């Protein structure tokens, strides 16, 4: 492959249970262009490496694998930044090792749109939320019921968190000259869309074309659940990052950034169930003005889970998922 148009970036660590689904979903893509698959293993201690090597041996013309001898994440190295430098594609597509794509034409759809709209820097889309073993498909609400364009203020207000990282499809040139605030980012899903929005708009499609395991082993949400202090550390770093974004954009979005800082702190306080903090302003007002759904989730989690289960049955999410996902490769 000499004319690679898209580089798929897959970062994995101890995801032997899931990595086959991820790689198979890359290989099933039907495209009119060449693409490469870059799989980075961050020194896994389970069978992830052996599985990747099997695929690498079978598809040497398609898959490039990188194996770390020492875990880079624990050293504070942001792996995606390293992979950007070796990617050959005009566009970058992302999917972590515990997630997968569900539409055979996902890459082609994103590629076609981006080729026709030079001012679009990223294409993201809706997806499925599933249990790690696929037995449960959770309710998944689209960010917008119609296709929509988003800008820098939307990105600052958490577009990268509200959307699926496994839906990201971006112009590689965006990441050739990185902003100063990048060095303060605790993770890249949030900040990558901010970077893209600084150069053009972000296109959102409500079409479901990927699946995210919300309770997968080694996922960030699971790690935070086991160690709330790590979540607080993440939020503290996000506060610093938002201040740096404010500086680098000459305080043009100061109002939006301050509001986002408050919202992120509020979400963290809710997760920690810190009642003393919730009594203080502005969190007290935010708590009072929460949606009924979010209040129910906070005050009555057991009832919320029961109602969510009933909703899933009524909406038949599992059947919709099975009907719309290509299973022949899984």
N, C-alpha and C positions, 0 to 999 in steps of 0.2 A: 504494500500500500504506500504509494508515493504522494498521493494527494488527499491527505486526511482532512476532513472538514470538521469533525467533532471528536473531542477527547472526553471519554467518560471517566470520571474520577470516583473511585470507590475506596474509602478508608475503612479498615476493619481491625478489630481486636477481639479475640476470644468469641467469635461468632460462628463456630463450626455448625451450629444448629440451623443457621440461616443463610450462610454465604452462597450456597448453591442456588437458592431462589434469586438472589441478587444477580449473580453472574448469568444464570439462565435467562433472566429477563433482559439482560443487555444483548445476549446472543440472539434472542428471538426478534430483535428489531429489524423491520423491513424498511430499508432505505435505498435511495438512488445515489448515495454518496458513501465514501469510505469513512469508517470511524475506528478509533482505537479504544481499548479498555485498559486503563491504568489501575491496578489493584495494589494498594499499599497495606501491608500487614505490619502492625506496630508491636512486633515481638510477642505474638500470641503464645499461650502455653497449653492450649487445647489442640484440636485437630485442624484448625483453620488453615495453617500453612500447608499441610499435606493435601488438603482439598484444592487449594489454589494451584499448587504445583501440578495436580492432575489436569486441571483446565488449561494451565499454561502449556503443558506438553501437548495437549490435544489441539489447541488453537494458537500456535506460536505466532501466526501472522496477525492475530487480532489482540492478544493479551500481553501486556507488559506488567510483570509483577516486581514489587520491591519488598524485600524482607529486612526488617530491622533486627539487629541483634540485641538492642536495648530499647526499652519503651521510650519513645520520643515525647509523647504527651506528658508523661510524668516529669520530664525535663523542661517543660514549658515551650517546647517546639511546636509551632503550628504547621502541621503537616501539609495542609492544603496549599499554603504559600510555596512550599518546596515543590509540590507537584505541578503548580502553575508554570514553573520554569522549564519543565521537561515536556509539557503537553504540546503536541504538534498541531492541534486543531484550531480552526478559526473560532470555534465555539466550544464552551465547556459545559458538560452536563454532570450532575452530581447525584450520587446515591450511596448511602452508607451501607455497610455489610449486613445489617439486620433488616433493611428495607428492600423493596423490589418494585419494578414497574409492571403495570398491568395491561398496557396497550401496546400492541405490536408496531403501531405507527406513531408513537409518541415523539420520537426524535425527528421523524420526517415532518410532522405537523409543526413542531417548534422551529425547525430549520427553515421551512418554507416561509413562515411568517417573518422571521428575522431577516431573511434575504430580501424580502419585499419592503421592509420598513427599517431604513438605516438609522433612524433616530430612536429605535427601540434597543435598549441595552440588555434587557433580561425578559424572559418569558417564564412565568410560573403558572401552576394550575392546581386544581382541586385534587383530592385523593381520598383513599379509604383509610380508616383507622381500625386496626385489627388486633386481636389477641395474638400473642407470639406463636401459638400453634394453629392460628387461622380459624379456630372453632367459634370465636365470637367476632362479629363485625359491629363496631360501635357506630352510633349516629355521627355523621360527618356533615357539617353545615358549610355550604359554599361561602366564601368571603363575599361574593357578589353573585347574584343569579344570572347575570349577563357578563359577557366579556367586558373588561374595563382597563383603562390606563391609570397607572399610579405614578406619583411624583416623589420628590425628595422629602416632603413633609410626611407623607404616608410611610416612607421607608424609616424615617426617624421614629415614627410612632409604632414601630414594631412589625412592619410588613414581613420581615424575614423570620419572625417568630410565629406570626399568624398563618403563614403559608408552609407548605411542605418543602423541606430542604431537598428531598428527592425529586422535586419538580423543577429545581433551578436549571435554567439553560441560559448561558450568558456569553456575551462577546469577550473573547480572550483579551482583546486590546485594552479593555477596562483596567486590567490588572498589570499592565506594563509599568505604569507609574503610580505607585501607591501613596495614599495620603498619610500624613504624619500620625493621625489619630489611630491608625491601624495597630500600632505597637501596643496600644492599651486595651485592645479587644480581647475579652476572655474566651470568646468563641467567634466563629466566622459567619454563621448563618445570618445573624442580625446585620453585621457590618457589611457583608458583601452586597446586599441590596442597597444599602446606603451609598456605597461606592458606585454602583451602577446608576442610581438615580441622580448622581452628580453629573452624569454625562448624557442622560437622556431619560426616557420614560420606561416604566416596567409594565409589561402586558400581563394581564391575568385572565385565565380561561377557567370557567366553572366545571369544565369537563374533568372527570376523574380518570387519571392515567397512571396512578402509582398507589402503593400501599405502605403504610407506616405501622410498624409494630410498636404499640404504645407501652407495652410492659416487657419488652425484650431484655434479656440478661445483658448486663454491661451498658445499658442505655443511660443517658444522663439523668433522666427522670427517676430511674431506679436508684442510681447512686445518690441523688439528692434526698430521696425518701429514706435511705439508710443513714445518711449523714446530713442533717439539716444545716450544719455549720458550713458545708460546702456550698449550699445554695445561697447562704448569706454572703459568703466570700465572692460568689459570682455577681450578686447584685451590687456589692461594694465596688467591684471592678467596672460594672456597667455604669455606675454613677460617674466614675472617673472618665470612662470613655465618652459619655455624653457631654461632659464638660470640655473634653478635647475636641469633639466634633463642633461644639459651639465656637471654640476659639478658631478652628481651621476654616469655618464658614463665616468668619467676621461677625458673629452674633446675629446673622440674618434670620436665623430660626430660633432665637432665644426663647420666645414664648412657647413654641412647640416643644422644645427640648426640656424646659422646666416642667411642663405638664407631663411629659413622658417619664421624667425622673420620678415624679410623684406617683404615677401609675405603677411603675415597676416596683417602687418601694412598698406600695400598698399591696400588690400581689404577693410580695415576699412576706409581709406581715400576716396576711391571711393564711398563707401556707404554713407559717410557723405558729398560727393561732395565738399570737401575742395580744391578749386582750387589753393589756395596759396601753400598748401603742395605739390600738384601735380606738381608744377613748380620746386620743389627742387629735387635734385638727392638723391637716385637712382630712385625715383618715376617717375620722368620725363621720364627716359629711359624705365621704365616698362610700362608706359602709351603709349609711342610711339610703343612699341613692342607687345602690346596687340593683341589678335586675332581679326579678323573682327567682329565675333559674339559678343565678349565682348565689343568692341568699340561701336557697334551699340546699345547694351544694355545700355551703359553709356551715349552716346551722343544723342540718339534718342529712348528713352524708349517706346514712343507711337508706332513708326514704328516697333520697335522690337516686341512688343506684337502682333501687327497686323500680322507680318510675321510668328510669332510663331503659331498663331491661324490657319493660312493657312496651315502651315506645319502639324499641328495636324490633320486637315481635310484630307490632302493628304495621310498621314500615317495611318489614321483611328485608332488613338490611343484608342478612346473610345470603338470601336467595338472589338479591340484586348483585351482590358481589360475585357470587359463583357464575351468574349468567354473563357478567361483563368482563371477567378475567380470563385470559387465555391460559389454560391449564396444561396444554399438551407438553410443555417443556418443564413443568414443575414436579 
